[in-house]
Amino acid sequence: MANEALRVAMATKGETAESLAEKVHVDPKTAGRWVASGRIPHARTRVAVAAVLGKDAAELWPEPYRRRDRPWFRPWPELEQAAISIRSYQPLLVPGLLQTEAYARAVLGTGGLVPQAEVEEVVAGRLARQAVLSAEAPPQLVAVIDEVVLRRVVGDRAVMAGQLARLAALVELEHVQVRVIPAESPWHTGLAGPFVLARLPDGTELAYLDNQLHGQIVSDPVDIANLGRRWESVTGEALPRRRSIELIREVAKSWS
């Protein structure tokens, strides 16, 4: 079945299969199949095509995005699934891939700003994403967090006890590292905001940034290089892996 939404978007922007293919680095015949037979490209390519056409990828290919995540977040879980490595920095929260259900629900429900039904949908989507860590060939995940993440109450003491117990278990996996920047560290570059870097099998790197309103996927090589430098900076502030594990276990005891 032809992809009418894609055809209209291309016509509006004056793009042909050939011109679009050149911009997103695929064969023109491949781009032609997206329109003529409704073929669905790889997640990374969908994001690139949507950027060229000034559309949301979910508008052009709704089927892969029929998930319970917020619309602007939907392309990222697919990229996580394809990634061979994920590097995540979070100054204020446990990264989503490592959150317990209770912790995620407490984070999303804080302040009553999000309707409860939406909270439950996003929590379900977040938990579904975590299956990537138990896949047959999981990505290497390195998460850097600030010590305050371990010590600030989210929900209540029981929620924190469960969350830190989960962290203490996950960090024993060979493909998962959680490194902690100690509280006594001075201001550092990471405190400007969280970010995630994902590397795909072909070596391509993409990033995810979010704020109070929404998030965005970043693919510009200059921006990726900038975030790479920031990653090196925050990891330089963090404790080594084993010392981080010891700190996580130490703080976990304080919540029980």
VENGIJO-V324739 format. One record per pair of residues at least 24 apart in sequence whose C-alpha atoms are under 6 Angstrom apart, sorted by the first residue. I is the first residue (numbers start at 0). J is the second residue. D is the distance in Angstrom with one decimal. If there is no record, write none. Layout:
i=[I	I]
j=[J	J]
d=[D	D]
This chain:
i=[0	0	1	1	1	1	2	2	4	5	6	67	67	67	68	68	82	82	82	83	83	83	83	84	84	84	84	84	85	85	85	86	86	86	86	86	87	87	88	88	88	88	88	89	89	90	90	91	92	96	99	101	102	105	139	140	141	141	142	143	143	143	144	145	145	146	146	146	146	156	160	160	163	178	178	178	179	179	179	180	180	180	189]
j=[36	37	34	35	36	37	34	37	59	59	34	120	121	124	121	124	197	198	199	138	198	199	200	138	139	140	197	198	140	196	197	140	141	142	195	196	142	195	142	143	144	193	194	144	193	144	145	148	148	129	162	158	158	154	174	175	176	177	177	177	178	179	179	179	180	179	180	181	182	254	254	255	251	237	240	243	237	238	243	236	237	238	233]
d=[5.0	5.4	5.5	4.6	4.8	4.9	4.9	4.9	5.6	5.4	6.0	5.3	5.8	5.3	5.2	5.5	5.9	5.4	4.5	4.4	5.9	5.6	6.0	4.7	4.5	5.9	5.8	5.3	4.8	5.7	4.5	6.0	4.9	5.8	5.6	5.0	4.6	4.3	5.8	4.8	5.9	5.4	5.5	5.0	4.8	5.4	5.0	5.3	5.3	5.2	5.7	6.0	5.9	5.0	4.7	4.9	4.7	5.9	4.8	5.8	4.8	5.8	5.1	5.5	4.7	5.8	5.8	5.2	5.4	5.8	5.0	5.6	5.2	5.9	5.6	5.2	5.2	5.6	5.4	5.8	4.1	6.0	5.8]
